[in-house]
Amino acid sequence: MRKIYLIGAGNLGTRLGIALQKSGNQIVGVYSKTLSSAQQLGELLHCTYTNEISSVSNEADIYILSLKDDVLYADIQLNIPGNKIILHTSGSVEMEVLSKYSYNYGVFYPLFTFTKEKDVHWKDIPICLESGNDHVQEILAELAQGLSPHVYQINSGQRASLHFAAVWVNNFTNHLLSIAEDVCKKENIPFAILEPIAIETVKKAFTMGAFSAQTGPAMRSDRKTLEKHLKLIGDDEMLSTLYIYMSKAIRSAHL
């Protein structure tokens, strides 16, 4: 049983803390700059909680920082013994930012989108690891394998590129779905009517390859249809620009 202290009580910190506890580890404390968030997760995990970084216990074996990237680059004044294992969960921040806290540092990066209130199936989630030394690598592998069979050892460069790819797959795709949702609302059409095509689009991308699966008016150079869509957009300059550039990108990729 590993004694783990969670630094950060957001979406990932919450779901990871619950999962690590269920897999047999002991969560000994939670820190969040917002007391209500720390309290909520601390009570859920039956452990101490604080919004004072100076009150973080130095008795844990592992400290997991699930914080915003900009905060990771700063010095959060975490005073722990230099032999403790300290990890961050970011997709884009270099592992070495943790060297100021301990010589045992690494990255525990679950490649997924998390929400505090929504349970997840960890056995389906890829977990990407990077370690500063063999000792940390062994502990990280043990933690990760307790959650998922999909464990990958990758370096900081690979992780940054993977995170970049994930932003396109997750964040940008979700924004496009949000635009489609707004279109449906304005016309009193149930958004759920688009679910089958959305699911099939993703399935085809991962079976056929996204490039081969591309269809639509931009791909076919259906100019009249493209013009109709721009008329539907109306005076929304940002959305018009997005539609035009997306269409140009699709067409240019398939010339």
Protein Blocks (a to p, Z undefined) as FASTA:
>chain_A
ZZdddedjbfklmmmmmmmmmnopacfbdcdfblklmmmmmmmnopaddfbfklpcckbf
bdcddddfklmmpcehiacdfkbccddfbfkbcfklmmmmoccdcdddddddddfklccd
fklpccddddfbfklmmmmmmmmmmmoccdcdddfklmmmmmmmmmmmmmmmmmmmmmmm
mmmmmnopafklmmmmmmmmmmmmmmnopklmpgcjklnopaklmmmmmmmnomalklmm
mmmmmmmmmmmmmZZ
